Amino acid sequence: MVQKLEGHHARKRFGQNFLNDPHWIGKIVDSIDPQPEQVLIEIGPGQAALTREIIAKSGHETAIEIDRDLAAWLRSIFPETLELIEADALKLDWSKVHPGEKLRIFGNLPYNISSPLLISLIAVRGRVTDQHFMLQKEVVDRMVSAPGGKTYGRLSAVLQRYYRMMKLFDVPPGAFTPAPKVTSSVVRMIPIAREETSPEEDAAYSEVVAASFSMRRKTLRNSLGKLLTAEEIESAGINPGVRAETLSVSDFESLTRVYLAKRA
Ligand code: SAM
């Protein structure tokens, strides 16, 4: 059994499902393989299931926890080895977190904020070595899906522009207390070394992807109509008669270039 904060009731609004199975905790920590010289950042340490093992291997950790009671408890049990930031990870100013250092970010994320959190981390990717997250299996399947795949969609096309992603393994509901209704998966995300893109380009890319997927089963001519005409879509080398599900990251980048040129 794993040591816990006595009397703490899992808070639904914070997406609290605590890992309590040493087998799965060990498997996740082995996948992260923390080393003493690294800056390890955990999002949502909760009752320290991962935190304890990471600190045992690396000697230190920085964690971001929104729950005030858990934050106070975590500070009390790791007074020397844990730097606890009591904050909403979605609103965190990452420039203040170990400025100038490379970060390894990980966590068993609250499922209600996982997509916006993954999107917000894109802005920090230049400083990130890798990310390991446990998420709802369905979300991980979407993240790693290839164009044409059943689960390929907006999240896939946005994240695949910035990260190489691998699903590592599934974790059953019984590994948590309380048990969630769905299976979870652990995913590794490694930022792709590529030319710097401007925030403007990033925003335009997201806009093009969002519009393309806004109407499921419709062709680009219809779904992208508000941003680009059929001729403009063709000028990007894309057939306006196809659906968004078939387009790769580089196809969306071609459309983005035409869209940016049109707006300029
Ligand atoms: N890591 C622990 C484990 O594996 O047992 C807890 C995982 S639990 C699914 C999610 C954790 O994230 C909880 O501790 C919760 O309080 C925290 N959390 C929820 N929303 C958060 C947010 N916006 N920012 C930071 N932490 C958050």
Residues whose N, C-alpha, C, O or C-beta is under 5 A from the ligand:
A	BS01	SAM	F14 G15 Q16 N17 F18 L19 I43 G44 P45 G46 Q47 A49 I64 E65 I66 D67 A87 D88 A89 L90 N108 L109 P110
